[in-house]
Amino acid sequence: MHERERHRIILSAIQEKPVITVQDIAELTEASEATIRRDIAALHVQGKLRRVRGGAEAVHPPQLGNLAARPFRVSESVNIDKKRAIARAAVDLCDEGDSIIINGGTTTFQMVHFMSARRLQVMTNSFAIAEHLVKHSKCTVSVPGGAIYRDQSLILSPFDNDAIRNFYARRIFIGAQGINAHGVMESDALVIQSEQKLVRQAEELIIMVDSSKFSKRSSLILCSLDNVSAIITDDKIPDEAAAMVTDAGVKLITVKPMASSEKEDTTSVA
């Protein structure tokens, strides 16, 4: 990742919480901790953040948001090549005219780039996905009622009597904070409440995660693996994680990230 992009991610991350550690930033950028320390030092000299022991803090500490989920702008560029390959495989599962639900997230957002020529019936709680599809596709787009959470680009409602219950889909596509033997994990109770309402409206649940999510944990479980129809991930998934998925009876679809100029099909199904 280029230095300028790392700096953008670091500055976005400290708007999420007042202090962020070197280890957190290294995970976000997939750079070494030594590189991150140099980045923090440079941004400190520029007056864009304050260097503290083990990390960095905002010059003007942000007001904490209402959601524990990471801001959209922080995660958008992380593992982008993997996300796009995963998103392409997800769109390949859709037939013309299908009704689908796309949950908000930076991996699911990448689906929009492969939907421009499709005519699908789409329900999404993502403000960013809805806006892009309205402008750049032939899809019919529906959104639920609720409040817009700007940082996460999500439309969430605590009420049951919204537009979600009137929409039924062949498949729902969602991301996740982590996946393990206990199931699909998320970081915020309000996000889980919204996702569970959406999941009830679809025949099949498709999880879209890059391979790093199999080593991550969260405190909240969205659902068990028994409820998942398929998981789409990249080809760096650890062998033990792949075995866990297939042993649970879940279809595992792996993709190899590739340059946009490549044409060959790189999707395999286990």
C-alpha positions in Angstrom: 0.0 0.0 0.0 1.3 3.5 -0.9 2.4 5.8 1.9 -0.3 8.4 1.0 -3.0 5.7 1.3 -1.7 4.5 4.6 -1.7 8.1 5.9 -5.4 8.5 4.8 -6.4 5.3 6.6 -4.5 6.4 9.8 -6.2 9.8 9.9 -9.6 8.2 9.3 -9.0 5.6 12.0 -8.3 8.2 14.7 -11.6 9.8 13.9 -13.2 6.5 15.0 -11.7 6.6 18.5 -9.4 9.0 20.3 -6.4 6.7 20.4 -5.4 3.9 18.0 -2.4 1.6 18.5 0.4 0.8 16.1 -0.8 -2.8 16.0 -4.4 -1.7 15.1 -3.0 0.4 12.2 -0.7 -2.4 11.0 -3.7 -4.7 10.8 -5.7 -2.2 8.9 -3.0 -1.4 6.3 -1.2 -4.8 6.3 2.1 -2.8 6.8 4.9 -3.6 9.3 4.8 -2.0 12.7 8.1 -0.2 11.9 6.5 1.3 8.8 3.5 2.5 10.8 5.7 4.1 13.5 7.5 6.1 10.7 4.1 7.1 9.3 2.9 8.3 12.8 6.1 10.2 13.3 5.6 12.0 9.9 2.0 12.8 10.6 3.0 14.1 14.1 5.5 16.5 12.6 2.8 17.7 10.1 0.5 18.4 13.1 -2.2 16.0 11.8 -2.1 13.8 14.9 -0.2 13.4 18.2 2.3 10.6 18.7 1.7 8.7 22.0 3.4 5.7 23.5 2.4 2.7 21.3 0.2 4.6 18.9 -1.4 7.9 18.0 -4.2 10.1 19.1 -6.4 12.7 17.4 -5.4 16.4 17.7 -9.1 17.1 18.2 -10.6 14.0 19.9 -13.7 12.9 18.0 -17.2 12.4 19.5 -17.8 8.6 19.6 -20.5 7.4 17.3 -23.5 5.3 18.2 -22.2 2.2 16.5 -19.2 0.0 17.3 -18.8 -0.9 13.7 -15.7 0.6 12.0 -16.4 3.6 9.7 -16.9 2.9 6.0 -14.1 5.2 5.0 -11.6 3.4 7.2 -12.2 -0.1 5.8 -13.0 0.8 2.2 -9.5 0.4 0.8 -8.3 -2.4 3.1 -7.8 -5.7 1.1 -9.5 -4.1 -1.8 -8.3 -6.6 -4.4 -9.7 -9.5 -2.3 -13.0 -7.7 -1.8 -13.5 -7.1 -5.5 -12.8 -10.7 -6.4 -15.2 -11.8 -3.7 -17.8 -9.4 -4.9 -17.5 -10.6 -8.5 -18.1 -14.1 -7.4 -21.2 -13.0 -5.4 -22.7 -11.2 -8.4 -22.0 -14.3 -10.5 -24.5 -16.2 -8.3 -27.3 -13.8 -9.3 -29.6 -14.5 -12.3 -31.2 -11.8 -14.3 -34.4 -10.6 -12.5 -33.5 -12.0 -9.1 -34.6 -10.4 -5.9 -31.6 -10.0 -3.6 -30.7 -8.2 -0.3 -27.3 -6.6 0.1 -26.3 -5.7 3.6 -24.1 -2.6 4.1 -20.3 -3.1 4.2 -17.2 -2.4 2.3 -17.0 -5.9 0.8 -20.6 -6.0 -0.2 -20.3 -2.5 -1.6 -17.8 -3.8 -4.2 -20.7 -5.8 -5.8 -22.0 -2.6 -7.4 -19.1 -2.5 -9.9 -20.3 -5.8 -11.4 -24.0 -5.0 -11.4 -24.1 -2.1 -13.9 -25.6 -4.2 -16.7 -27.9 -6.3 -14.5 -31.6 -5.9 -13.9 -32.1 -7.1 -10.3 -34.6 -6.3 -7.5 -32.3 -5.0 -4.7 -33.1 -4.2 -1.1 -30.2 -2.7 0.8 -29.6 -0.9 4.1 -26.5 0.7 2.7 -26.8 4.3 1.7 -23.6 4.0 -0.4 -24.8 0.9 -2.3 -28.3 2.4 -2.9 -26.9 5.7 -4.2 -24.4 3.9 -6.6 -27.0 1.5 -8.0 -29.5 4.3 -8.6 -26.9 6.3 -10.6 -25.1 3.5 -12.4 -27.3 0.5 -12.9 -30.7 -0.7 -14.2 -31.6 -2.4 -10.9 -34.7 -1.6 -9.0 -33.6 -0.4 -5.5 -35.4 -0.4 -2.2 -34.2 0.8 1.2 -35.7 0.3 4.6 -36.8 3.2 6.8 -34.6 4.3 9.6 -31.8 6.6 10.7 -28.7 7.1 8.5 -25.5 6.4 10.3 -23.1 8.5 8.3 -19.8 6.9 9.4 -20.9 3.4 8.4 -23.2 4.5 5.5 -26.0 2.4 7.0 -29.7 2.9 7.3 -30.9 1.2 10.5 -34.2 1.1 12.3 -35.0 -0.6 15.7 -38.7 -1.0 14.6 -40.2 -4.1 13.0 -42.8 -2.3 10.9 -40.4 -1.1 8.1 -40.1 -1.9 4.4 -37.9 -4.9 5.1 -40.8 -7.2 6.0 -42.5 -6.5 2.6 -39.5 -7.7 0.6 -38.5 -11.3 0.0 -35.3 -12.3 -1.7 -33.7 -15.4 -3.2 -30.4 -14.5 -1.5 -28.9 -12.1 1.0 -25.3 -11.1 0.9 -23.6 -9.9 4.0 -20.1 -9.3 5.4 -18.9 -10.1 8.9 -16.4 -9.0 11.6 -15.3 -12.6 12.1 -16.2 -16.3 11.5 -15.4 -19.2 13.8 -17.0 -22.5 15.0 -19.5 -20.5 17.0 -20.8 -18.8 13.8 -20.9 -15.4 12.1 -19.8 -12.6 14.4 -20.5 -8.9 14.5 -19.5 -6.0 16.7 -22.6 -4.0 17.3 -26.0 -5.1 18.7 -28.0 -2.6 16.5 -26.2 -3.9 13.4 -27.0 -7.5 14.4 -30.7 -6.6 15.0 -30.9 -5.1 11.5 -29.1 -8.0 9.9 -31.3 -10.6 11.5 -34.4 -8.9 10.2 -32.9 -8.9 6.7 -31.8 -12.6 6.9 -35.3 -13.7 7.8 -36.4 -12.3 4.4 -34.1 -14.4 2.2 -34.0 -18.0 1.1 -30.2 -18.3 1.3 -27.6 -16.5 3.4 -24.3 -15.8 1.6 -21.3 -14.5 3.7 -18.6 -12.4 2.0 -15.4 -12.2 3.9 -11.7 -12.0 3.1 -9.5 -14.7 4.7 -8.3 -12.5 7.6 -11.8 -12.6 9.1 -11.3 -16.3 10.1 -8.7 -15.2 12.6 -10.8 -12.4 14.1 -13.2 -12.5 17.0 -16.1 -10.4 18.3 -18.4 -10.5 21.3 -21.6 -10.9 19.4 -22.9 -13.7 17.2 -25.3 -13.0 14.3 -26.1 -16.7 13.6 -24.6 -20.2 13.6 -22.9 -21.7 10.5 -26.0 -23.9 10.2 -27.9 -20.9 8.9 -25.3 -20.1 6.2 -25.7 -21.4 2.6 -22.3 -20.4 1.3 -19.2 -18.4 2.2 -17.2 -16.6 -0.4 -13.6 -15.8 0.5 -10.1 -15.5 -1.0 -7.7 -18.4 -1.6 -5.6 -17.5 1.5 -8.1 -19.0 3.8 -6.3 -21.2 6.4 -6.8 -25.0 5.8 -8.3 -25.4 9.3 -10.8 -22.7 8.6 -11.7 -24.2 5.2 -12.3 -27.6 6.9 -14.4 -25.9 9.6 -16.7 -24.4 6.9 -17.1 -27.6 4.8 -17.5 -29.8 7.9 -20.4 -27.5 8.9 -22.1 -28.3 5.5 -21.5 -24.8 4.1 -20.5 -24.3 0.5 -17.1 -22.7 0.3 -16.3 -20.5 -2.7 -12.7 -19.3 -2.9 -11.5 -16.7 -5.3 -8.0 -15.5 -6.3 -7.6 -11.8 -6.4 -6.6 -10.6 -9.9 -5.8 -7.5 -11.9 -8.8 -5.9 -13.6 -7.2 -6.7 -17.0 -7.3 -10.5 -16.4 -10.2 -12.3 -18.0 -10.0 -15.9 -16.8 -12.5 -17.3 -14.3 -10.6 -17.8 -11.0 -13.5 -19.1 -8.8 -13.5 -22.6 -7.3 -16.2 -24.3 -5.3 -15.7 -26.8 -2.5 
